[in-house]
Protein backbone atom coordinates (compact mmCIF):
# COMPACT_ATOMS: atom_id res chain seq x y z
CA UNK A 1 0.00 0.00 0.00
CA UNK A 2 2.77 2.42 0.85
CA UNK A 3 4.32 2.20 -2.62
CA UNK A 4 1.05 3.21 -4.26
CA UNK A 5 0.66 6.04 -1.76
CA UNK A 6 4.16 7.37 -2.41
CA UNK A 7 3.56 7.22 -6.19
CA UNK A 8 0.41 9.30 -5.77
CA UNK A 9 2.07 11.81 -3.49
CA UNK A 10 4.86 12.33 -6.01
CA UNK A 11 2.45 12.57 -8.94
CA UNK A 12 0.34 15.15 -7.11
CA UNK A 13 3.41 16.95 -5.73
CA UNK A 14 2.07 16.55 -2.21
CA UNK A 15 4.08 16.07 0.96
CA UNK A 16 3.19 13.73 3.80
CA UNK A 17 2.74 16.88 5.88
CA UNK A 18 0.06 18.20 3.52
CA UNK A 19 -1.61 14.77 3.41
CA UNK A 20 -1.64 14.80 7.19
CA UNK A 21 -3.29 18.23 7.23
CA UNK A 22 -5.90 17.25 4.61
CA UNK A 23 -6.84 13.99 6.30
CA UNK A 24 -6.38 14.79 9.98
CA UNK A 25 -4.13 11.73 10.25
CA UNK A 26 -1.04 12.41 12.34
CA UNK A 27 2.33 12.30 10.58
CA UNK A 28 3.49 9.66 13.06
CA UNK A 29 0.58 7.48 11.98
CA UNK A 30 1.50 7.96 8.31
CA UNK A 31 5.07 7.01 9.19
CA UNK A 32 3.82 3.83 10.85
CA UNK A 33 2.11 2.92 7.56
CA UNK A 34 5.42 3.36 5.79
CA UNK A 35 6.98 1.08 8.40
CA UNK A 36 4.43 -1.64 7.64
CA UNK A 37 1.41 -0.98 9.87
CA UNK A 38 -1.96 -1.58 8.26
CA UNK A 39 -4.15 1.53 8.08
CA UNK A 40 -7.72 1.39 9.31
CA UNK A 41 -10.50 1.40 6.74
CA UNK A 42 -11.57 4.82 8.03
CA UNK A 43 -8.10 6.25 7.44
CA UNK A 44 -7.87 4.66 4.00
CA UNK A 45 -11.08 6.44 3.05
CA UNK A 46 -9.62 9.74 4.24
CA UNK A 47 -6.41 9.16 2.27
CA UNK A 48 -8.24 8.13 -0.90
CA UNK A 49 -10.55 11.15 -0.65
CA UNK A 50 -7.64 13.56 -0.08
CA UNK A 51 -5.80 12.16 -3.10
CA UNK A 52 -8.97 11.97 -5.22
CA UNK A 53 -8.68 8.26 -6.00
CA UNK A 54 -10.81 5.19 -5.46
CA UNK A 55 -10.03 2.81 -2.61
CA UNK A 56 -9.45 0.23 -5.33
CA UNK A 57 -6.24 2.05 -6.23
CA UNK A 58 -4.67 0.76 -3.02
CA UNK A 59 -5.64 -2.88 -3.47
CA UNK A 60 -2.66 -5.15 -3.64
CA UNK A 61 -1.73 -5.96 -7.19
CA UNK A 62 -0.82 -9.49 -8.13
CA UNK A 63 2.46 -9.29 -10.02
Biopython code that builds the backbone (N, CA, C, O; Angstrom):
import numpy as np
from Bio.PDB.StructureBuilder import StructureBuilder

atoms = [
    (1, "UNK", "N", (0.826, -1.190, 0.000)),
    (1, "UNK", "CA", (0.000, 0.000, 0.000)),
    (1, "UNK", "C", (0.868, 1.251, 0.000)),
    (1, "UNK", "O", (0.554, 2.229, -0.679)),
    (2, "UNK", "N", (1.950, 1.222, 0.754)),
    (2, "UNK", "CA", (2.770, 2.424, 0.854)),
    (2, "UNK", "C", (3.355, 2.834, -0.495)),
    (2, "UNK", "O", (3.453, 4.026, -0.789)),
    (3, "UNK", "N", (3.743, 1.864, -1.314)),
    (3, "UNK", "CA", (4.320, 2.201, -2.618)),
    (3, "UNK", "C", (3.319, 2.960, -3.479)),
    (3, "UNK", "O", (3.670, 3.949, -4.122)),
    (4, "UNK", "N", (2.080, 2.500, -3.491)),
    (4, "UNK", "CA", (1.054, 3.205, -4.261)),
    (4, "UNK", "C", (0.833, 4.616, -3.705)),
    (4, "UNK", "O", (0.645, 5.568, -4.463)),
    (5, "UNK", "N", (0.858, 4.736, -2.387)),
    (5, "UNK", "CA", (0.658, 6.036, -1.761)),
    (5, "UNK", "C", (1.797, 6.992, -2.122)),
    (5, "UNK", "O", (1.553, 8.153, -2.452)),
    (6, "UNK", "N", (3.022, 6.514, -2.060)),
    (6, "UNK", "CA", (4.159, 7.375, -2.413)),
    (6, "UNK", "C", (4.101, 7.790, -3.884)),
    (6, "UNK", "O", (4.412, 8.934, -4.215)),
    (7, "UNK", "N", (3.706, 6.875, -4.766)),
    (7, "UNK", "CA", (3.563, 7.219, -6.189)),
    (7, "UNK", "C", (2.573, 8.364, -6.365)),
    (7, "UNK", "O", (2.826, 9.315, -7.104)),
    (8, "UNK", "N", (1.442, 8.258, -5.673)),
    (8, "UNK", "CA", (0.414, 9.296, -5.774)),
    (8, "UNK", "C", (0.906, 10.625, -5.220)),
    (8, "UNK", "O", (0.688, 11.677, -5.821)),
    (9, "UNK", "N", (1.563, 10.571, -4.083)),
    (9, "UNK", "CA", (2.067, 11.812, -3.491)),
    (9, "UNK", "C", (3.036, 12.509, -4.439)),
    (9, "UNK", "O", (2.982, 13.728, -4.601)),
    (10, "UNK", "N", (3.915, 11.742, -5.061)),
    (10, "UNK", "CA", (4.861, 12.330, -6.012)),
    (10, "UNK", "C", (4.128, 12.901, -7.223)),
    (10, "UNK", "O", (4.416, 14.014, -7.663)),
    (11, "UNK", "N", (3.183, 12.138, -7.755)),
    (11, "UNK", "CA", (2.452, 12.574, -8.941)),
    (11, "UNK", "C", (1.662, 13.862, -8.667)),
    (11, "UNK", "O", (1.533, 14.720, -9.540)),
    (12, "UNK", "N", (1.146, 13.977, -7.462)),
    (12, "UNK", "CA", (0.338, 15.150, -7.113)),
    (12, "UNK", "C", (1.173, 16.237, -6.435)),
    (12, "UNK", "O", (0.647, 17.260, -5.997)),
    (13, "UNK", "N", (2.491, 15.995, -6.355)),
    (13, "UNK", "CA", (3.411, 16.951, -5.726)),
    (13, "UNK", "C", (2.916, 17.361, -4.347)),
    (13, "UNK", "O", (2.823, 18.543, -4.017)),
    (14, "UNK", "N", (2.598, 16.331, -3.547)),
    (14, "UNK", "CA", (2.069, 16.548, -2.207)),
    (14, "UNK", "C", (3.008, 15.908, -1.187)),
    (14, "UNK", "O", (3.502, 14.799, -1.392)),
    (15, "UNK", "N", (3.243, 16.605, -0.113)),
    (15, "UNK", "CA", (4.082, 16.070, 0.958)),
    (15, "UNK", "C", (3.232, 15.258, 1.937)),
    (15, "UNK", "O", (2.005, 15.359, 1.952)),
    (16, "UNK", "N", (3.908, 14.457, 2.747)),
    (16, "UNK", "CA", (3.192, 13.734, 3.799)),
    (16, "UNK", "C", (2.576, 14.734, 4.783)),
    (16, "UNK", "O", (1.500, 14.496, 5.334)),
    (17, "UNK", "N", (3.270, 15.845, 4.994)),
    (17, "UNK", "CA", (2.739, 16.880, 5.883)),
    (17, "UNK", "C", (1.386, 17.393, 5.376)),
    (17, "UNK", "O", (0.432, 17.508, 6.145)),
    (18, "UNK", "N", (1.314, 17.695, 4.089)),
    (18, "UNK", "CA", (0.057, 18.197, 3.522)),
    (18, "UNK", "C", (-1.025, 17.117, 3.586)),
    (18, "UNK", "O", (-2.183, 17.409, 3.885)),
    (19, "UNK", "N", (-0.645, 15.874, 3.305)),
    (19, "UNK", "CA", (-1.614, 14.774, 3.411)),
    (19, "UNK", "C", (-2.133, 14.680, 4.831)),
    (19, "UNK", "O", (-3.327, 14.472, 5.050)),
    (20, "UNK", "N", (-1.248, 14.832, 5.787)),
    (20, "UNK", "CA", (-1.643, 14.805, 7.190)),
    (20, "UNK", "C", (-2.650, 15.910, 7.495)),
    (20, "UNK", "O", (-3.649, 15.674, 8.173)),
    (21, "UNK", "N", (-2.389, 17.105, 6.999)),
    (21, "UNK", "CA", (-3.293, 18.233, 7.231)),
    (21, "UNK", "C", (-4.648, 18.024, 6.554)),
    (21, "UNK", "O", (-5.685, 18.357, 7.128)),
    (22, "UNK", "N", (-4.644, 17.477, 5.342)),
    (22, "UNK", "CA", (-5.898, 17.255, 4.610)),
    (22, "UNK", "C", (-6.760, 16.163, 5.238)),
    (22, "UNK", "O", (-7.988, 16.243, 5.221)),
    (23, "UNK", "N", (-6.109, 15.151, 5.788)),
    (23, "UNK", "CA", (-6.840, 13.994, 6.299)),
    (23, "UNK", "C", (-7.102, 14.031, 7.794)),
    (23, "UNK", "O", (-8.020, 13.375, 8.288)),
    (24, "UNK", "N", (-6.281, 14.812, 8.524)),
    (24, "UNK", "CA", (-6.382, 14.792, 9.981)),
    (24, "UNK", "C", (-5.656, 13.604, 10.592)),
    (24, "UNK", "O", (-5.779, 13.346, 11.789)),
    (25, "UNK", "N", (-4.904, 12.884, 9.775)),
    (25, "UNK", "CA", (-4.127, 11.735, 10.248)),
    (25, "UNK", "C", (-2.741, 12.248, 10.651)),
    (25, "UNK", "O", (-2.070, 12.922, 9.870)),
    (26, "UNK", "N", (-2.326, 11.926, 11.865)),
    (26, "UNK", "CA", (-1.037, 12.409, 12.340)),
    (26, "UNK", "C", (0.105, 11.897, 11.468)),
    (26, "UNK", "O", (0.031, 10.804, 10.906)),
    (27, "UNK", "N", (1.159, 12.699, 11.364)),
    (27, "UNK", "CA", (2.331, 12.305, 10.585)),
    (27, "UNK", "C", (2.971, 11.044, 11.149)),
    (27, "UNK", "O", (3.502, 10.228, 10.395)),
    (28, "UNK", "N", (2.926, 10.877, 12.458)),
    (28, "UNK", "CA", (3.492, 9.664, 13.056)),
    (28, "UNK", "C", (2.706, 8.426, 12.625)),
    (28, "UNK", "O", (3.271, 7.346, 12.456)),
    (29, "UNK", "N", (1.411, 8.596, 12.453)),
    (29, "UNK", "CA", (0.580, 7.482, 11.975)),
    (29, "UNK", "C", (0.921, 7.164, 10.528)),
    (29, "UNK", "O", (1.023, 5.994, 10.160)),
    (30, "UNK", "N", (1.098, 8.190, 9.704)),
    (30, "UNK", "CA", (1.499, 7.965, 8.311)),
    (30, "UNK", "C", (2.856, 7.264, 8.259)),
    (30, "UNK", "O", (3.067, 6.379, 7.431)),
    (31, "UNK", "N", (3.769, 7.656, 9.138)),
    (31, "UNK", "CA", (5.074, 7.010, 9.189)),
    (31, "UNK", "C", (4.929, 5.544, 9.567)),
    (31, "UNK", "O", (5.651, 4.698, 9.039)),
    (32, "UNK", "N", (4.018, 5.231, 10.463)),
    (32, "UNK", "CA", (3.820, 3.831, 10.850)),
    (32, "UNK", "C", (3.321, 3.009, 9.665)),
    (32, "UNK", "O", (3.635, 1.823, 9.563)),
    (33, "UNK", "N", (2.547, 3.625, 8.766)),
    (33, "UNK", "CA", (2.106, 2.924, 7.561)),
    (33, "UNK", "C", (3.307, 2.630, 6.666)),
    (33, "UNK", "O", (3.399, 1.558, 6.068)),
    (34, "UNK", "N", (4.208, 3.575, 6.582)),
    (34, "UNK", "CA", (5.422, 3.361, 5.795)),
    (34, "UNK", "C", (6.244, 2.223, 6.382)),
    (34, "UNK", "O", (6.877, 1.458, 5.654)),
    (35, "UNK", "N", (6.228, 2.120, 7.709)),
    (35, "UNK", "CA", (6.985, 1.083, 8.405)),
    (35, "UNK", "C", (6.287, -0.277, 8.399)),
    (35, "UNK", "O", (6.817, -1.250, 8.936)),
    (36, "UNK", "N", (5.092, -0.346, 7.791)),
    (36, "UNK", "CA", (4.429, -1.637, 7.638)),
    (36, "UNK", "C", (3.116, -1.820, 8.362)),
    (36, "UNK", "O", (2.464, -2.849, 8.185)),
    (37, "UNK", "N", (2.702, -0.864, 9.169)),
    (37, "UNK", "CA", (1.415, -0.977, 9.865)),
    (37, "UNK", "C", (0.278, -0.889, 8.849)),
    (37, "UNK", "O", (0.377, -0.184, 7.845)),
    (38, "UNK", "N", (-0.784, -1.607, 9.124)),
    (38, "UNK", "CA", (-1.958, -1.576, 8.257)),
    (38, "UNK", "C", (-2.883, -0.437, 8.673)),
    (38, "UNK", "O", (-3.275, -0.353, 9.837)),
    (39, "UNK", "N", (-3.234, 0.434, 7.739)),
    (39, "UNK", "CA", (-4.154, 1.532, 8.080)),
    (39, "UNK", "C", (-5.577, 1.018, 8.291)),
    (39, "UNK", "O", (-5.984, 0.006, 7.721)),
    (40, "UNK", "N", (-6.311, 1.737, 9.117)),
    (40, "UNK", "CA", (-7.716, 1.392, 9.313)),
    (40, "UNK", "C", (-8.490, 1.734, 8.042)),
    (40, "UNK", "O", (-8.041, 2.538, 7.225)),
    (41, "UNK", "N", (-9.644, 1.118, 7.891)),
    (41, "UNK", "CA", (-10.497, 1.398, 6.744)),
    (41, "UNK", "C", (-10.883, 2.875, 6.729)),
    (41, "UNK", "O", (-10.899, 3.513, 5.676)),
    (42, "UNK", "N", (-11.192, 3.409, 7.904)),
    (42, "UNK", "CA", (-11.575, 4.815, 8.034)),
    (42, "UNK", "C", (-10.453, 5.730, 7.525)),
    (42, "UNK", "O", (-10.711, 6.695, 6.805)),
    (43, "UNK", "N", (-9.217, 5.423, 7.901)),
    (43, "UNK", "CA", (-8.097, 6.246, 7.442)),
    (43, "UNK", "C", (-7.833, 6.064, 5.955)),
    (43, "UNK", "O", (-7.436, 7.015, 5.280)),
    (44, "UNK", "N", (-8.045, 4.868, 5.436)),
    (44, "UNK", "CA", (-7.866, 4.660, 3.999)),
    (44, "UNK", "C", (-8.871, 5.486, 3.201)),
    (44, "UNK", "O", (-8.544, 6.006, 2.135)),
    (45, "UNK", "N", (-10.074, 5.605, 3.709)),
    (45, "UNK", "CA", (-11.078, 6.441, 3.049)),
    (45, "UNK", "C", (-10.620, 7.894, 3.039)),
    (45, "UNK", "O", (-10.733, 8.578, 2.022)),
    (46, "UNK", "N", (-10.105, 8.362, 4.169)),
    (46, "UNK", "CA", (-9.617, 9.743, 4.245)),
    (46, "UNK", "C", (-8.478, 9.983, 3.252)),
    (46, "UNK", "O", (-8.440, 11.010, 2.573)),
    (47, "UNK", "N", (-7.558, 9.030, 3.177)),
    (47, "UNK", "CA", (-6.413, 9.163, 2.274)),
    (47, "UNK", "C", (-6.876, 9.157, 0.824)),
    (47, "UNK", "O", (-6.455, 10.000, 0.032)),
    (48, "UNK", "N", (-7.737, 8.214, 0.475)),
    (48, "UNK", "CA", (-8.240, 8.127, -0.897)),
    (48, "UNK", "C", (-8.991, 9.404, -1.279)),
    (48, "UNK", "O", (-8.821, 9.917, -2.385)),
    (49, "UNK", "N", (-9.809, 9.913, -0.376)),
    (49, "UNK", "CA", (-10.547, 11.148, -0.652)),
    (49, "UNK", "C", (-9.595, 12.324, -0.842)),
    (49, "UNK", "O", (-9.777, 13.124, -1.760)),
    (50, "UNK", "N", (-8.589, 12.436, 0.008)),
    (50, "UNK", "CA", (-7.645, 13.556, -0.078)),
    (50, "UNK", "C", (-6.852, 13.513, -1.380)),
    (50, "UNK", "O", (-6.491, 14.554, -1.929)),
    (51, "UNK", "N", (-6.583, 12.304, -1.871)),
    (51, "UNK", "CA", (-5.802, 12.155, -3.096)),
    (51, "UNK", "C", (-6.684, 12.004, -4.337)),
    (51, "UNK", "O", (-6.181, 11.854, -5.451)),
    (52, "UNK", "N", (-7.996, 12.044, -4.134)),
    (52, "UNK", "CA", (-8.968, 11.973, -5.222)),
    (52, "UNK", "C", (-8.820, 10.700, -6.055)),
    (52, "UNK", "O", (-8.785, 10.737, -7.285)),
    (53, "UNK", "N", (-8.734, 9.569, -5.342)),
    (53, "UNK", "CA", (-8.679, 8.263, -5.999)),
    (53, "UNK", "C", (-9.672, 7.325, -5.329)),
    (53, "UNK", "O", (-10.162, 7.592, -4.232)),
    (54, "UNK", "N", (-9.956, 6.231, -6.003)),
    (54, "UNK", "CA", (-10.808, 5.190, -5.458)),
    (54, "UNK", "C", (-10.019, 4.341, -4.470)),
    (54, "UNK", "O", (-8.798, 4.230, -4.583)),
    (55, "UNK", "N", (-10.701, 3.748, -3.514)),
    (55, "UNK", "CA", (-10.035, 2.810, -2.607)),
    (55, "UNK", "C", (-9.410, 1.652, -3.374)),
    (55, "UNK", "O", (-8.421, 1.069, -2.931)),
    (56, "UNK", "N", (-9.982, 1.325, -4.512)),
    (56, "UNK", "CA", (-9.445, 0.228, -5.329)),
    (56, "UNK", "C", (-8.004, 0.483, -5.762)),
    (56, "UNK", "O", (-7.264, -0.465, -6.027)),
    (57, "UNK", "N", (-7.605, 1.724, -5.835)),
    (57, "UNK", "CA", (-6.239, 2.052, -6.233)),
    (57, "UNK", "C", (-5.224, 1.407, -5.290)),
    (57, "UNK", "O", (-4.127, 1.034, -5.706)),
    (58, "UNK", "N", (-5.600, 1.281, -4.026)),
    (58, "UNK", "CA", (-4.672, 0.763, -3.018)),
    (58, "UNK", "C", (-4.731, -0.755, -2.823)),
    (58, "UNK", "O", (-4.003, -1.308, -1.999)),
    (59, "UNK", "N", (-5.588, -1.412, -3.575)),
    (59, "UNK", "CA", (-5.642, -2.876, -3.467)),
    (59, "UNK", "C", (-4.322, -3.456, -3.911)),
    (59, "UNK", "O", (-3.683, -2.949, -4.833)),
    (60, "UNK", "N", (-3.925, -4.508, -3.259)),
    (60, "UNK", "CA", (-2.661, -5.149, -3.642)),
    (60, "UNK", "C", (-2.789, -5.707, -5.040)),
    (60, "UNK", "O", (-3.784, -6.335, -5.401)),
    (61, "UNK", "N", (-1.755, -5.458, -5.810)),
    (61, "UNK", "CA", (-1.732, -5.963, -7.186)),
    (61, "UNK", "C", (-0.986, -7.271, -7.215)),
    (61, "UNK", "O", (0.059, -7.419, -6.582)),
    (62, "UNK", "N", (-1.520, -8.212, -7.945)),
    (62, "UNK", "CA", (-0.817, -9.492, -8.131)),
    (62, "UNK", "C", (0.147, -9.337, -9.287)),
    (62, "UNK", "O", (-0.260, -9.139, -10.431)),
    (63, "UNK", "N", (1.422, -9.428, -8.978)),
    (63, "UNK", "CA", (2.457, -9.294, -10.019)),
    (63, "UNK", "C", (3.006, -10.633, -10.405)),
    (63, "UNK", "O", (3.884, -10.716, -11.264)),
]
sb = StructureBuilder()
sb.init_structure("model")
sb.init_model(0)
sb.init_chain("A")
sb.init_seg("    ")
for serial, (resi, resn, name, xyz) in enumerate(atoms, 1):
    if name == "N":
        sb.init_residue(resn, " ", resi, " ")
    sb.init_atom(name, np.array(xyz, "f"), 0.0, 1.0, " ", f" {name:<3s}", serial, name[0])
structure = sb.get_structure()
